[in-house]
Amino acid sequence: MQSALVSGGNGFLGYYLVTKLVKEKYDVTVVDDLSTSKDISYGDEVTFVRKRIEDFVSKVHFDLVAHLASRPSPEDYSMNPVATLMSNSTGTIRMLDIARESGALFFYTSSSEVYGNAQVIPTPESYNGYVSPNGIRSCYDEGKRFSEAIAMAYHRQYGLDVRIERPFNVYGPRIREDGLYGRVIPRFISQALKEENITVHGKGDQTRSFLYVDDWLEASWRFIVSPDGSGEVLNVGSEKEFTVLELAQKIKALTGSSSGIEHTEKRIDDPERRSADIGKAKKLLNWEPRTSLEDGVEKTINWFRLRSK
Ligand SMILES: NC(=O)c1ccc[n+]([C@@H]2O[C@H](COP(=O)([O-])OP(=O)(O)OC[C@H]3O[C@@H](n4cnc5c(N)ncnc54)[C@H](O)[C@@H]3O)[C@@H](O)[C@H]2O)c1
């Protein structure tokens, strides 16, 4: 039986990856400190360790080490910059060492945020980024960039099989919408369903490209099992770009909500445009997203509706 260690495995994306691994008959250990996820999602099918990844020690052999633990929401990570940097620095090194001891494949969820306020749109992997090294978002952006650097150093120096994924705004059922943890799609859906104002930062002319979680899982799995994935860095996202205002209007229409759209203060260092160049993923994985924004948002709305019953 193959075995896998998944940090942050109790979170939104972690849950989908862990469920897939269990289905593929992996013996899975999840390490998660529940800092951004709430209830433990698993029973006996998974070994669950509640711990910060920086403090996790293991001598167990793993075939796959997937490092997802991080605080991903700007509102939340800007209030917890030290913890955010720790999970993407000390935490990454801890996970790399565990992978190295086992000779495991190391899969890392970096982020499209490594591009910062990208000047090349759609953004290919070869674009090196336009990032503030010490601004309010640097704890996340630079943590991800450091993690990529140290992962590639382990690949080059120790021959570790390292695979770095840069997801672009993934959404879908199970994503958290409450408090500081909510990201743009779940926040808008939640506001629309409560008939509260949908709050758009600034004019809402900043763009994002959104990826439905089933498409993310398909790409991630193909990347993990690809014979050509070692040492690769891959955008996993959508080429379709929407303004945040368009997104708010779409969600208002799809929920049939009477919510108004309220413009709030523009966020500091908020990227102006975001769109993925996925030419490399198409070639390497023979993959492209299948779910339209309308279909994905509708499925997510249905999940939120069921959950609130
Ligand atoms: N969802 C997206 O759109 C997206 C986009 C780009 C990158 N990512 C990256 O993918 C990964 C997973 O994101 P997600 O959307 O599932 O977020 P999430 O908040 O739902 O899950 C993250 C999980 O990590 C745990 N965690 C955080 N810090 C930890 C620590 N120090 N030690 C142990 N556990 C810790 C949290 O409790 C949570 O369960 C993150 O690394 C994130 O940066 C996500």
The ligand as an ORCA input file, in Angstrom:
! r2SCAN-3c Opt
* xyz 0 1
  N      -7.987     27.722     -2.966
  C      -7.290     28.506     -3.761
  O      -7.849     29.227     -4.574
  C      -5.788     28.538     -3.721
  C      -5.116     29.295     -4.692
  C      -3.725     29.327     -4.667
  C      -3.029     28.608     -3.727
  N      -3.716     27.879     -2.802
  C      -2.930     27.142     -1.807
  O      -3.463     25.848     -1.636
  C      -3.322     25.419     -0.274
  C      -4.661     24.996      0.291
  O      -5.561     26.092      0.230
  P      -7.084     25.958      0.647
  O      -7.863     26.795     -0.284
  O      -7.443     24.523      0.799
  O      -7.055     26.684      2.084
  P      -7.727     26.241      3.475
  O      -7.568     27.405      4.400
  O      -9.085     25.729      3.246
  O      -6.786     25.048      3.936
  C      -5.523     25.218      4.505
  C      -5.387     24.234      5.649
  O      -4.073     24.375      6.214
  C      -4.202     24.382      7.633
  N      -3.025     25.106      8.142
  C      -2.718     26.412      7.959
  N      -1.538     26.706      8.519
  C      -1.095     25.550      9.090
  C       0.073     25.183      9.811
  N       1.045     26.062     10.071
  N       0.202     23.898     10.237
  C      -0.769     22.977      9.971
  N      -1.890     23.266      9.290
  C      -2.060     24.530      8.842
  C      -5.531     25.031      7.914
  O      -6.070     24.724      9.189
  C      -6.390     24.483      6.776
  O      -7.034     23.280      7.130
  C      -2.690     26.603      0.465
  O      -1.299     26.400      0.517
  C      -2.997     27.774     -0.419
  O      -2.054     28.803     -0.255
  C      -5.079     27.826     -2.764
*
